[in-house]
Amino acid sequence: MAGDKSVIEEAFPGDVVGLYDTGTFKIGDTLTEGEEIYFQGIPSFSPEMFRQVVNRTPEKTKQLEKGIRQLTDEGIAQLFVKQPGNIKVIGTVGELQFDVIKFRLLHEYGASCDFQPMNYYKACWITSDDSKALQSFISARGHHIAWDKSERPVFMAESEWMLKTTRQAYPDIEFHFTSEF
């Protein structure tokens, strides 16, 4: 049964339906006819391992960018981009995910890359009710700020102590350990 594929015109609750997607859908999206239904998405948790993407085939930069975006959209890992320099940092919960990403980028997109370890303890999404306080924090801690794929600021803490002292120093900033807040 699971190996069989067929085209259908109508689906029923409980049916498993595969859709061709070019990046339109995300995990947790719901398709309906007419009704507007919203389910809160599946949260992304702060990764435990961080690596900077090092492009080994500069002539394949577009393929690498596309591959990284699509793989992180699948949920295989999280992508954070640091500025200046458009530095791409991949966050995962395990070492094996880096091997999977590297293999898939090479074999599906023709792009070769390596991963350089980054010394981060935790990635925290940051918000504040005070937009000036948030902008001030981002300016003051710019070398520890990255942006997730939804363009939300993320504080990249290098240690538990750094995270604790930063939270104490900036009481107007909220630090979130999942992307759903």
C-alpha positions as a printed NumPy array, in Angstrom:
array([[  0.   ,   0.   ,   0.   ],
       [  2.594,   2.593,   1.017],
       [  4.593,   1.999,  -2.156],
       [  1.569,   2.55 ,  -4.403],
       [  1.02 ,   5.988,  -5.894],
       [ -2.074,   7.187,  -7.689],
       [ -3.558,  10.494,  -8.758],
       [ -6.78 ,  11.401,  -6.958],
       [ -9.345,  14.138,  -7.397],
       [-10.843,  13.976,  -3.911],
       [ -9.346,  13.292,  -0.476],
       [-11.009,  12.424,   2.823],
       [ -9.98 ,  12.923,   6.457],
       [ -7.193,  10.527,   7.285],
       [ -5.908,  10.261,   3.703],
       [ -2.198,  10.859,   3.239],
       [ -1.736,  13.116,   0.246],
       [  1.571,  14.062,  -1.331],
       [  1.856,  17.443,  -3.049],
       [  4.541,  18.802,  -5.315],
       [  5.839,  21.908,  -3.552],
       [  8.233,  24.596,  -4.719],
       [  8.508,  26.17 ,  -1.278],
       [  4.927,  27.387,  -0.9  ],
       [  3.988,  25.085,   1.972],
       [  5.562,  24.689,   5.391],
       [  5.163,  22.007,   8.044],
       [  1.861,  22.634,   9.806],
       [  0.093,  24.311,   6.845],
       [ -3.515,  23.287,   6.277],
       [ -5.344,  23.106,   2.947],
       [ -9.107,  23.701,   2.919],
       [-11.887,  24.564,   0.53 ],
       [-13.457,  27.801,   1.67 ],
       [-12.812,  27.643,   5.393],
       [-10.09 ,  29.789,   6.94 ],
       [ -8.402,  27.512,   9.471],
       [ -5.226,  28.41 ,  11.306],
       [ -3.203,  25.981,  13.361],
       [ -0.198,  27.205,  15.226],
       [  2.853,  25.828,  13.473],
       [  5.231,  23.255,  14.803],
       [  7.801,  25.178,  16.868],
       [ 11.475,  25.192,  16.038],
       [ 13.549,  24.585,  19.13 ],
       [ 16.914,  26.144,  19.731],
       [ 19.525,  23.901,  18.095],
       [ 22.339,  22.286,  20.052],
       [ 25.025,  22.337,  17.354],
       [ 26.   ,  25.188,  15.061],
       [ 28.19 ,  25.166,  11.937],
       [ 29.045,  27.836,   9.397],
       [ 28.506,  26.803,   5.777],
       [ 31.722,  26.956,   3.734],
       [ 31.091,  26.888,  -0.029],
       [ 33.598,  24.577,  -1.787],
       [ 32.213,  25.221,  -5.286],
       [ 31.857,  29.005,  -5.762],
       [ 30.546,  28.498,  -9.294],
       [ 27.584,  26.651,  -7.726],
       [ 26.661,  29.375,  -5.21 ],
       [ 23.073,  29.662,  -6.496],
       [ 22.577,  25.895,  -6.223],
       [ 24.022,  25.912,  -2.696],
       [ 21.733,  28.779,  -1.627],
       [ 18.682,  27.065,  -3.136],
       [ 19.583,  23.721,  -1.567],
       [ 20.142,  25.16 ,   1.891],
       [ 16.832,  27.051,   1.745],
       [ 14.886,  24.001,   0.574],
       [ 16.486,  21.609,   3.058],
       [ 15.884,  23.958,   5.98 ],
       [ 12.293,  24.482,   4.769],
       [ 11.898,  20.692,   5.027],
       [ 12.858,  20.973,   8.681],
       [ 16.116,  19.014,   8.453],
       [ 17.91 ,  21.912,  10.203],
       [ 17.589,  25.607,  10.944],
       [ 19.233,  28.406,   9.017],
       [ 20.54 ,  31.586,  10.608],
       [ 22.189,  34.359,   8.598],
       [ 24.7  ,  36.716,  10.188],
       [ 25.54 ,  40.13 ,   8.789],
       [ 27.709,  41.617,   7.527],
       [ 28.946,  39.06 ,   5.079],
       [ 25.788,  36.965,   4.626],
       [ 27.327,  34.226,   6.797],
       [ 25.101,  31.168,   6.83 ],
       [ 24.955,  29.218,  10.086],
       [ 23.173,  25.872,  10.198],
       [ 21.775,  24.735,  13.536],
       [ 20.899,  21.099,  14.254],
       [ 20.236,  18.801,  17.18 ],
       [ 22.786,  16.214,  16.066],
       [ 25.988,  15.716,  14.11 ],
       [ 24.4  ,  13.314,  11.62 ],
       [ 22.203,  16.084,  10.216],
       [ 25.294,  17.898,   8.911],
       [ 26.339,  14.751,   7.036],
       [ 22.859,  14.416,   5.544],
       [ 22.827,  18.07 ,   4.445],
       [ 26.293,  17.808,   2.912],
       [ 25.356,  14.609,   1.024],
       [ 22.052,  15.987,  -0.248],
       [ 23.57 ,  19.318,  -1.325],
       [ 26.185,  17.475,  -3.375],
       [ 23.912,  14.819,  -4.901],
       [ 20.691,  16.79 ,  -5.366],
       [ 22.009,  20.298,  -6.066],
       [ 25.57 ,  19.687,  -7.297],
       [ 26.974,  21.993,  -4.609],
       [ 29.871,  20.993,  -2.398],
       [ 30.276,  22.468,   1.058],
       [ 31.978,  21.935,   4.379],
       [ 30.913,  22.989,   7.851],
       [ 33.085,  25.022,  10.196],
       [ 32.213,  24.628,  13.898],
       [ 30.792,  27.715,  15.622],
       [ 31.079,  28.162,  19.37 ],
       [ 27.437,  28.818,  20.253],
       [ 25.568,  27.476,  23.24 ],
       [ 22.015,  28.536,  22.359],
       [ 20.021,  30.477,  19.767],
       [ 17.259,  32.638,  21.254],
       [ 14.622,  34.475,  19.273],
       [ 14.312,  37.979,  20.704],
       [ 11.336,  40.309,  20.985],
       [ 10.358,  43.371,  22.979],
       [  7.301,  45.527,  23.476],
       [  9.7  ,  48.473,  23.233],
       [ 10.944,  48.673,  19.624],
       [ 13.671,  51.19 ,  20.572],
       [ 14.994,  48.828,  23.244],
       [ 15.046,  45.99 ,  20.709],
       [ 16.905,  48.077,  18.116],
       [ 19.345,  49.246,  20.792],
       [ 19.987,  45.64 ,  21.833],
       [ 20.542,  44.556,  18.213],
       [ 22.973,  47.44 ,  17.679],
       [ 24.865,  46.794,  20.922],
       [ 25.046,  43.014,  20.423],
       [ 25.239,  42.997,  16.607],
       [ 28.091,  40.48 ,  16.46 ],
       [ 25.852,  38.006,  18.336],
       [ 22.735,  38.601,  16.215],
       [ 21.632,  36.454,  13.303],
       [ 18.372,  36.35 ,  11.357],
       [ 16.244,  33.252,  10.88 ],
       [ 14.587,  32.329,   7.574],
       [ 11.546,  34.423,   8.546],
       [ 13.832,  37.47 ,   9.055],
       [ 13.362,  37.444,  12.838],
       [ 16.337,  38.448,  15.011],
       [ 18.054,  35.672,  16.934],
       [ 20.59 ,  36.134,  19.722],
       [ 23.44 ,  33.632,  19.445],
       [ 24.778,  33.041,  22.964],
       [ 28.256,  31.571,  23.312],
       [ 27.708,  30.17 ,  26.814],
       [ 25.103,  29.672,  29.511],
       [ 26.795,  32.403,  31.568],
       [ 26.692,  34.848,  28.641],
       [ 22.995,  34.176,  28.102],
       [ 22.225,  34.649,  31.808],
       [ 24.152,  37.917,  32.142],
       [ 22.73 ,  39.299,  28.885],
       [ 19.178,  38.558,  30.024],
       [ 19.875,  40.342,  33.314],
       [ 21.445,  43.347,  31.557],
       [ 18.521,  43.751,  29.133],
       [ 15.282,  43.233,  31.094],
       [ 13.149,  44.772,  28.295],
       [ 14.178,  42.024,  25.872],
       [ 12.351,  38.706,  25.852],
       [ 14.437,  35.629,  24.991],
       [ 12.483,  32.752,  23.428],
       [ 13.857,  29.221,  23.175],
       [ 11.375,  28.182,  20.455],
       [ 10.346,  30.04 ,  17.315],
       [  6.664,  29.999,  18.295],
       [  5.919,  32.883,  20.644]])
